[in-house]
Amino acid sequence: MPTHRDKITKLTTSQLSELTGFDTATIRKRLGGLEPVEKNNRCKLYEPRAALQLLYGQANNPQQEKARLDKLRADKVELDLQVMRKELVEVEAVAKAWTDMAFALKTRIMTIPTRAAPLVFGCKTIPQVKAELEELFIEVLNELADADTDKLCGLKVSKRDTPAKTTKRKRVGRRKKDSKS
């Protein structure tokens, strides 16, 4: 009876299948990136330690697990920094901002006929009507651009930082009666 075991230095896919219980196709697939130690005319021979690590995964190596965990922590810290710098935004916040912008756009567009009616009523020619309507549309678009861009970007702009808006609109309606003094 022998008192020592022979060292296993090379294993075939069939031997690995018998040893692990995996199918030979699974073994070939998982060992696809591993170069065989030796190739015979009929089979490939693999180094047992490297082959078993690939078959069962790298979970047995604590150094690799620690490195993986450290990388995940570093990635999380980087994402947190990007959020703090406002370089990264949550999807829900962007969706809400776009919904709010669309609602504001709809609201402002729906006010155009009400605001345009008194302006157009006093116009005598088509170019005057066109000029009044263009001015009104530009005013509405500027209101949308000024208000919602800051909201979408998440900036909090105080009233002191924004310049006062000036309008170039004429008075609409009847003339004021001259008061007699």
C-alpha positions as CSV (number, residue, x, y, z in Angstrom):
1,M,0.0,0.0,0.0
2,P,1.5,3.4,-1.0
3,T,2.2,5.9,1.7
4,H,2.2,9.0,-0.5
5,R,-0.1,10.4,-3.2
6,D,1.0,11.4,-6.6
7,K,0.8,15.2,-7.2
8,I,-1.8,16.1,-9.6
9,T,-0.2,18.5,-12.0
10,K,-2.4,18.4,-15.0
11,L,-6.1,17.7,-15.5
12,T,-8.2,17.2,-18.6
13,T,-11.8,18.4,-19.0
14,S,-13.1,14.9,-18.5
15,Q,-11.1,14.6,-15.2
16,L,-12.3,18.0,-14.1
17,S,-15.9,16.9,-14.9
18,E,-15.5,13.7,-12.8
19,L,-13.9,15.8,-10.0
20,T,-16.4,18.6,-9.9
21,G,-19.6,17.1,-11.2
22,F,-20.0,19.8,-13.9
23,D,-20.8,18.9,-17.5
24,T,-17.8,19.0,-19.9
25,A,-19.5,21.7,-22.0
26,T,-19.8,23.9,-18.8
27,I,-16.2,23.3,-18.0
28,R,-15.0,24.2,-21.5
29,K,-17.1,27.4,-21.4
30,R,-15.8,28.5,-18.0
31,L,-12.2,27.6,-19.0
32,G,-12.4,29.5,-22.3
33,G,-10.0,32.2,-21.2
34,L,-7.5,29.8,-19.6
35,E,-4.5,28.6,-21.6
36,P,-3.9,24.9,-21.3
37,V,-0.6,23.9,-19.8
38,E,-0.2,21.2,-22.5
39,K,-2.0,20.1,-25.6
40,N,-2.1,16.5,-26.8
41,N,-3.5,15.4,-30.1
42,R,-6.8,14.5,-28.3
43,C,-7.1,16.7,-25.2
44,K,-6.0,19.9,-23.4
45,L,-4.4,19.6,-20.0
46,Y,-5.0,22.4,-17.4
47,E,-3.2,23.4,-14.2
48,P,-5.6,22.2,-11.4
49,R,-5.5,25.3,-9.1
50,A,-6.2,27.8,-11.9
51,A,-8.9,25.6,-13.5
52,L,-10.8,25.0,-10.2
53,Q,-10.6,28.7,-9.3
54,L,-12.3,29.5,-12.7
55,L,-14.8,26.8,-12.3
56,Y,-15.9,27.8,-8.7
57,G,-15.3,31.5,-9.1
58,Q,-12.8,33.9,-7.4
59,A,-14.7,34.1,-4.1
60,N,-12.0,32.1,-2.3
61,N,-9.4,34.8,-2.7
62,P,-9.8,37.3,0.1
63,Q,-7.4,39.9,-1.4
64,Q,-9.5,40.1,-4.6
65,E,-12.7,40.4,-2.6
66,K,-11.2,43.2,-0.5
67,A,-10.0,45.0,-3.7
68,R,-13.5,44.6,-5.2
69,L,-15.2,46.0,-2.1
70,D,-12.7,48.9,-2.0
71,K,-13.5,49.7,-5.6
72,L,-17.2,49.6,-5.0
73,R,-16.8,52.0,-2.0
74,A,-14.7,54.4,-4.1
75,D,-17.3,54.3,-6.8
76,K,-20.0,55.1,-4.3
77,V,-18.0,58.0,-2.9
78,E,-17.4,59.4,-6.4
79,L,-21.1,59.2,-7.2
80,D,-21.9,61.0,-3.9
81,L,-19.4,63.8,-4.9
82,Q,-21.0,64.1,-8.3
83,V,-24.4,64.5,-6.7
84,M,-23.0,67.2,-4.3
85,R,-21.4,69.1,-7.2
86,K,-24.7,68.8,-9.1
87,E,-23.0,67.0,-11.9
88,L,-25.3,64.0,-11.4
89,V,-29.1,64.2,-10.9
90,E,-31.7,61.6,-10.0
91,V,-34.0,60.5,-12.7
92,E,-37.1,61.3,-10.7
93,A,-36.0,64.9,-10.2
94,V,-35.4,65.4,-13.9
95,A,-38.7,63.8,-14.8
96,K,-40.5,66.0,-12.3
97,A,-38.7,69.1,-13.6
98,W,-39.7,68.3,-17.2
99,T,-43.3,67.6,-16.2
100,D,-43.4,71.0,-14.4
101,M,-41.9,72.7,-17.5
102,A,-44.4,71.1,-19.8
103,F,-47.3,72.2,-17.5
104,A,-45.9,75.8,-17.3
105,L,-45.6,75.8,-21.1
106,K,-49.1,74.7,-21.5
107,T,-50.4,77.2,-19.0
108,R,-48.6,80.1,-20.6
109,I,-49.6,79.1,-24.1
110,M,-53.2,78.9,-23.1
111,T,-53.1,82.5,-21.8
112,I,-52.0,83.9,-25.2
113,P,-55.5,84.3,-26.6
114,T,-56.7,86.1,-23.5
115,R,-53.8,88.4,-23.5
116,A,-53.8,88.9,-27.3
117,A,-57.5,89.8,-27.7
118,P,-57.3,93.3,-26.3
119,L,-54.1,94.0,-28.1
120,V,-55.4,92.9,-31.5
121,F,-58.8,94.5,-31.1
122,G,-57.4,98.0,-31.6
123,C,-55.2,97.2,-34.6
124,K,-56.3,98.5,-38.0
125,T,-54.0,96.5,-40.3
126,I,-52.6,93.0,-40.6
127,P,-49.0,94.0,-40.0
128,Q,-50.0,95.7,-36.8
129,V,-51.8,92.5,-35.6
130,K,-48.7,90.5,-36.6
131,A,-46.4,92.8,-34.7
132,E,-48.5,92.7,-31.6
133,L,-48.8,88.9,-31.7
134,E,-45.0,88.4,-32.3
135,E,-44.3,90.7,-29.4
136,L,-46.6,88.7,-27.2
137,F,-45.2,85.4,-28.2
138,I,-41.6,86.6,-27.6
139,E,-42.6,87.8,-24.2
140,V,-44.2,84.4,-23.3
141,L,-41.1,82.6,-24.6
142,N,-38.8,84.8,-22.6
143,E,-40.8,84.2,-19.4
144,L,-40.5,80.5,-20.0
145,A,-36.8,80.6,-20.7
146,D,-36.0,82.7,-17.7
147,A,-38.1,80.9,-15.1
148,D,-37.8,77.2,-16.0
149,T,-34.2,76.9,-16.9
150,D,-33.1,77.7,-13.4
151,K,-35.6,75.3,-12.0
152,L,-34.5,72.5,-14.3
153,C,-30.9,73.0,-13.3
154,G,-31.8,73.0,-9.6
155,L,-30.5,76.5,-9.1
156,K,-32.0,78.7,-6.5
157,V,-32.0,82.2,-7.9
158,S,-33.1,85.0,-5.6
159,K,-35.2,87.9,-6.9
160,R,-32.3,90.3,-6.3
161,D,-30.1,88.4,-8.8
162,T,-32.5,88.6,-11.7
163,P,-32.9,91.9,-13.6
164,A,-36.3,93.5,-13.6
165,K,-38.3,92.8,-16.7
166,T,-39.3,95.7,-18.9
167,T,-42.2,95.5,-21.3
168,K,-42.7,97.5,-24.5
169,R,-46.4,97.3,-24.5
170,K,-48.8,100.2,-25.2
171,R,-51.8,100.9,-23.0
172,V,-54.9,99.1,-24.1
173,G,-58.4,100.5,-23.8
174,R,-60.0,104.0,-23.7
175,R,-58.0,107.1,-23.1
176,K,-58.1,108.6,-19.7
177,K,-60.3,111.6,-19.5
178,D,-58.5,114.8,-18.9
179,S,-59.3,116.0,-15.4
180,K,-60.4,119.6,-15.2
181,S,-58.7,121.5,-12.5
